[in-house]
């Protein structure tokens, strides 16, 4: 007969204690971990509720191209940004020497000195600028003309009193302005001014070309987010920061401290030509530096013209051409050109814009 086993009360209590301990150990191991001090704040920061401030671009300025050139670069560190800015400044300095009206290295000076003579060898930089200038002259019906410099000796707005020619002298000088007599042979790499007394002046286009070339040189060296500004003519590449576009203010041509509005920019150029940049008032009349090559006198009808384009050279030449053309004709031409937008402030202070400019221009005030 089988014997029946029985437990003593002591053994039963011991077994219950062991089971309770096992349960407690399991609960401790599977309980969610209590948050460490600061863990909640770290999670919120990572989610982006308190973003870090965006870094400011590195900025340097120098006097080149007859104005102040400012380069801004957004880079990994200051050393890289400074190196990229030096690349840009070096390219602008090189082109300034080639395209200035005077100087031992100036191809423009050699071309002008040979006016009426044999063709002069020119490099690819001057060739590119002359071709753009001649195209703009054709598009504008002569309102822009790179041979305007025959009129330059008659004017000096900085002199005291300002040197201003009479109508007869201005008309005579305008007779030596004729883009059709500027002969450029791209294949041969030559240029020639057909008549003695003619002269090329690239103040309305060379600055834009230098900006473009500086941007290309900086991009080739690894730059992406940068801005090159030469006296208000500029090209904006990439962005100013992670969440910020570059932006340019358009000033009121009659109030230095007032902006008409702002324009956002990314991988494009903007230039402004205005009668407020260099001028003199004589006997109540404003004389400025933007001459109509057809008359030899300052262009009338506009106070300022701002142009958006894909290259600074195109924007530079067009802002001058559109200023000389007058408001209505300027807007008509800008509307015909792909990738070009314009804002014209007329002689009465009214603003005219192409449709694309109207969509992007953020007006300030009434």
ABEGO torsion letter per residue (X at the ends): XBBBBBBBAAAAAAAAAAAAAAAAAAAAAABBBBBBBGAAAAAAAAAGABBBBBBBBBBBBBBBGGBBBBBBBBBABAAAAAAAAAAAAAAAAAAAAAABABEAABAAAAAAAABGBBBBBBBAAAAAAAAAAAAAAAAAGGABBAAAAAAAAABBAABOBBBBBBAAAAAAAAAABBAAABBBBAAAGBBBBABBGBBBBAAAAAAAAAAAAAAAAAAAAGBABBBBBBGGBBBBBEBABAABBBBBBBBBAABAABBAEBBBBBGBBBBBBBAAABBBBBGGBBBBABBBAAAGBBBBGBABBBBBBABAAAAAAAAAAAAAAEAAAAAAAAAABBGBBBBBBBAAGBBBBBAAAAAABBBBEX
